[in-house]
Amino acid sequence: MNYTLLLAVDGSDGSLRAARHVAYIAGAIQELKVHLLNVQPLGDDWMVRRMLKPEELATLEQDWGGAAMAPARAILQEAGIVCTDHIVQGEVAKTIVRLAEELACDQIVMGTWGRSALGDLFMGSVAAKVLHLARVPVTLVK
């Protein structure tokens, strides 16, 4: 059975814990396909546009996204998991959910900052927004 999973990472400790969780469960899932995602926020601030050309900003975002994904990719590779990298620009929660839908993912996995679930809901965190918007199961790794 094919199982497609979207692992959203931002380079944080929570992202690394989420990558370790995926590596751990991979042994129980045959034919696991992992999409590794980093979402770069929109660089539409007037100061950014004034200082950088669009192609320069795109290059920086690819560099930042690659650096954020590298530790998680290493964890997955050590576990023998091949993943497809995606670095996308947009509003983070909406972009995670949109890409999961476009890639026909069965599940979204992501780390949290370690706050309580109730606190996250009041603060409007990315994790809470993904939970609200997603149509597939979401695993939050603390």
C-alpha positions in Angstrom: 0.0 0.0 0.0 1.4 3.4 -0.9 1.3 6.0 1.8 2.2 9.6 1.1 3.3 11.9 3.9 4.1 15.6 3.9 6.8 16.5 6.5 6.8 20.3 7.0 10.0 21.6 8.6 11.4 25.0 9.5 14.8 24.0 10.9 13.6 24.1 14.6 14.1 21.4 17.2 10.4 20.6 16.8 11.1 19.9 13.1 13.9 17.5 14.0 11.7 15.7 16.4 9.1 15.4 13.7 11.7 14.0 11.2 12.8 11.5 13.8 9.1 10.4 14.3 8.8 9.9 10.6 12.0 7.8 10.5 10.6 5.8 13.4 7.3 5.0 11.8 8.7 4.4 8.4 9.6 0.8 9.3 5.9 0.0 9.8 4.7 1.6 6.5 5.6 -0.2 3.2 6.0 2.1 0.2 6.2 5.3 2.2 6.6 8.4 0.1 7.8 11.5 1.9 7.6 15.1 0.7 9.8 17.3 2.7 8.5 20.9 2.8 9.9 24.2 3.9 7.7 27.3 3.4 9.4 30.7 3.1 7.2 33.6 4.1 6.2 36.1 1.5 9.0 38.6 1.0 6.6 41.4 0.1 7.8 44.0 2.7 8.6 47.2 0.9 12.0 47.3 2.4 12.9 43.9 1.1 11.6 44.8 -2.4 13.6 48.0 -2.3 16.9 46.3 -1.3 16.7 43.0 -3.3 15.8 42.1 -6.9 13.2 39.4 -7.2 15.7 36.9 -8.5 18.1 37.7 -5.5 15.3 37.1 -3.1 14.3 33.8 -4.8 18.0 32.6 -4.5 18.1 33.6 -0.8 14.8 31.8 -0.1 16.1 28.6 -1.8 19.3 28.9 0.3 17.3 29.4 3.6 14.9 26.7 2.8 17.7 24.2 1.9 19.5 25.0 5.2 16.2 24.5 7.2 15.6 21.2 5.5 19.1 19.8 5.6 19.0 18.4 9.2 15.6 16.7 8.7 16.7 15.3 5.3 19.8 13.8 7.0 17.7 12.1 9.6 15.4 10.6 6.9 18.4 9.5 4.7 20.0 7.8 7.7 16.8 5.9 8.1 16.9 4.9 4.4 14.0 7.1 3.5 14.1 8.9 0.2 12.2 12.2 0.1 11.3 14.8 -2.4 12.2 18.4 -1.4 9.9 21.3 -1.8 10.8 24.9 -1.0 7.7 27.1 -1.5 6.9 30.7 -0.7 3.6 31.7 0.8 1.5 32.0 3.9 2.9 29.0 5.9 -0.2 27.1 7.2 -2.2 27.6 4.0 0.7 26.6 1.8 1.3 23.4 3.9 -2.3 22.4 3.5 -2.5 23.4 -0.2 0.6 21.4 -1.1 -0.6 18.4 0.9 -3.7 18.4 -1.2 -1.9 18.9 -4.5 0.5 16.0 -3.7 -2.4 13.8 -2.6 -0.8 13.3 0.8 -2.4 10.9 3.3 -1.0 12.8 6.3 0.8 15.9 7.4 3.5 15.7 10.1 5.1 18.7 11.7 6.8 19.8 14.9 5.5 22.3 17.4 7.2 24.8 19.6 6.1 22.9 22.7 3.3 25.1 23.9 0.1 23.6 25.1 -2.6 22.9 22.5 -4.9 25.4 24.2 -2.2 28.1 24.2 -1.5 27.5 20.5 -5.2 27.9 19.6 -5.3 31.3 21.3 -2.0 32.4 19.8 -3.0 31.4 16.3 0.1 29.3 15.6 0.9 27.6 12.3 0.1 24.2 13.8 -3.3 25.3 15.0 -4.1 26.7 11.5 -3.0 23.6 9.8 -5.2 21.5 12.1 -8.1 23.7 11.2 -7.5 23.8 7.5 -6.3 20.3 6.7 -8.6 17.6 5.3 -6.1 14.8 6.1 -4.8 13.6 9.5 -2.2 15.9 11.0 0.4 14.6 13.5 2.0 17.3 15.7 5.2 16.2 17.3 6.1 18.0 20.5 
